[in-house]
Amino acid sequence: MKLWVGLGNPGAQYAGNRHNIGFMALDRIAADHGFSPWRARFQAQVAEGRLGGEKLMLIKPQTFMNRSGQAVGEAARFFKLGAEALTVFHDELDLAPGKCRLKQGGGHAGHNGLRSIIAHLDESFARVRLGIGHPGRKDLVSGYVLHDFAKADADWLDDLMRGISDGAPALAAGEGARFLNAVAARTAPARNTGQARQGDRPATTATAAPQTGGQKGGQTAGKPPPGSTTAATPPAPENDPRSPLQRLMDRFR
């Protein structure tokens, strides 16, 4: 069995916080992959299921962020598992919003949820680092992580959750690169740099070439071809009653 832990704070008032992105990731995996309903156990909400051939327990500690290790340590001890069986999904200030990175072991970098887990186990567990960006100043961090995602974040956040869910079977199988590729396919899809596919280009209306009166050989528009009759010299009407002499005289008037 493997334990996947999402970090966050319990309660509806925290549900949309940036600090709760770990909870959000596990909620999406559980919903998309047919895990059991969430139930209370180990001072946490847990759901069980399988991804490929791997049995997993998803854990959302209900002990609040700073004491996450209490719930995680209790579950690990019950199943006699070490930190090598653990993967933690958590918010990461040092990554741009929507970015996802994997890390094996290491310190807590000031993250109190990681700090608590390390204290109850050790630091060798795997981490899925989910970028939320940084507010710019250290004194703003607490308010920033405990504030809901902005409406403008909705699209990238949904893409990130979809990508994590898509790649979850690969992550369970230990194929980190394939997991990250699945995430990237949602968050940064490749653009088609070749010719646009049929249907991609809006329909256009063909424009006819300027009419030249049926002229050939590059004749200037508006000039009649040789031998043609113009309006200045209309042809003589048929059955003209004038005599030839009258017609000649009328012509020179």
N, C-alpha and C positions, 0 to 999 in steps of 0.2 A: 504494500500500500504506500501511496505517496500523499503527503499533506500539502495542499495549496492554501496559503493564507492571504487573505485580502485585508489590508489595514484601513482603519477608519474609526469613526466614533458612532456609537449606537444612538438611535432616536431620530424621529422625523425631522427635527430642527437641524440636524447635521447632514441629512441624506444627500443634498445637492452640493455640499462643500467640496472644494478642491482636495482637501485632506482625505476625502472618502472615495477617491478614484479606485482604490484597491477593492473596496466593497463592490463598486459598480462593475468592475471587470469580472469578479466571481459571479455576480448576479446574471451577467450576460452569458457566461459559460454554462451555468446551471440551466438557464432557460432554453438555450439553443441545443444542448446536448442531452436532454432528457434526464437530468439528475433528479434525485428524490426531492420532495418538498423540504424546505428549511425547517429545522427543529432545534430546540435548545439542548445543548450538551457541552461539557467542558468549559463552562462560562462563555459560551459562544453560540452562534447560529451555525449549524453544519448541514451540509447536503452531500449525499454520496452518489457515486456513479462510476461509469467506465469511459475511458477514451482509448480506443483501440484495445489493446490487451492489458491496459493498466487500470487498476482500481484506484480511485482517488477519493479523498475526503476534502471538500472545500470548507474552509473555516473562516468565519467573520467574528473575531473576538468582540465580546460585549463588555469588556472591562475598561473601555476607553483607551485611547491611543497610547498613553504613557505606561499602561500596564498590560499591553498586548501579550507580553511574554508569559503572563500567568495562564491564559487560556491555551496558548500554543504549547507551553511546557507540559501542561496537564494532558493534552491529547497525545503528545509525543511519548510521554511516559506510559500512558495506558497501552499504546500499541507497540511499546518497546522499540521506538524508532529514534534514530539520531538525526542530527542536523542535515545529513546528506539526503534525507528523504523529504526535505522541506524546500518549498519555493514560496517566496513572499512577493506579493504584488503591492507596490507602494508608490505614492506620489514622489516626484523628483523635481526639486527646484532648479537644479543645474541643467535640466534639459528643456529645450523649447517646447511649447505646448504641442501635443500630438506626437512627439517623438517617443520611441520605445527602444530600450536597450536591455540586454541581459548582462548580469554580473554574477560571478561565482565568488562568494566570500567577500571579505573586506570589512571595513569599519562601518560605523553608523552615520558618519558625516553630519552629526547633529540631529538626525531624525529620531525622535523619541520612541517611536514604535519599534524601529530596528534596534535601538539601544536596549529596550526591554527584552526583546527576543534573545539578543546576544547574551544578556545577563542570565537568562534561564537555560540556554543551550550553549551554543558557541557561535562564532561568526562565519562558519564555513558554509552556511546555507546559500542557495541560489536566490537571486533577486530579479524580478521583472520591474525595471525602473520606468515609470510612466511620467513623461514630461508635463509639467503644468506651468513652466516659466517662473521667473523670479520678479518680485515687485520692484526691485532696483535698490532697495535699502534694507539692511538687516532688521531695523526696528519695525519695518512694515510686514515682516514675514508672518508673524502670528495672526494678524488680522486677515492677511491675504489667504492663507491656507484654510482658515475657518470661515471663509466667505464662499457663497455659491458661485459656480461657474457663471460667466456672463452669457447672455443670450447669443452673443456673437460667437461663443465657443461651441454652440450646439452641433454644428456640422462636423468639425474636426473631431469632437469628442465621440460622436456616433460612429464615425469612420474608424476611430481607434478601437472602440469596443467591438465592432464587427470584425476587424482584423485580428484582434486577440482571440475572439471566438473561432474564427476560421483556422487559426494556427494552433489552437489548443491541443489537438491530437498529436501534432508534431512535437510540441513542447513536452507532452507526457512521454513521448517515445525517446526523449533526449536529443532531438534534432533541432538544436537552437537556431541554426541558420535557416532552416525551412520555416520555422515559426516566424522569424523576423521578416522573411520574404512575404509571408502571408499578411503580416501587418502592413508592410510597405505597399502591397498591392491594393490595399484599401486607402491608406493615408497619402500615398504618393504614386498613383497609377501612372504607368509609362504613357507618354504622349506619342501619338502617331506622327512621325516626322516625314513620312512619305506622302504620296498623293492622297488626297482626301478620298474616303470610301464613297461609293455611290450612295446618295441620300444625305451626305454630310454638307454638301454645298447647296445654298439656296438656289431655287430655279431662277433663271434669267430670261429676259425676253430678247430674242434676236432682233437686231436693228438692220433694216434693209439698207443697202448701199444707195447713195444719192442717185436719183434717176437722171439719165442724160438724154431722154427722148429717143432711146433705141439707137443712139449713135454708136458707131464703131470707129476704131482706129484712133481713139484719144481726142475726138473732136470736142470743141469747147461747148459747154452746156449753154443752150439758148440760141446757138447759131444753127440754122438749117443746113442740111447737107446740100452740096452743089446740085443745082437743077430743081430744087424745091421751090414752091411758091410761097411768098410771104404775104402778110396782110397788107403791105404797102402796094402790092401789085396784084390785086385779085384777078382771078381769071375772068375772061369775058363771059357773061351769061349766055346760055344757049338761046337761039331764036331772037338775037338782038335786032330790033327793027331798024336801027340806024344803018345808014349806008357806010361803006368803007371810008369815004371822005369825011363824014361826020365823026366817025369814031376816031380818025386821025386828028381832027381838029380838037375834039374833046380832050384828047390825051395831052395836048400842049397848052391847054388853058391854065 
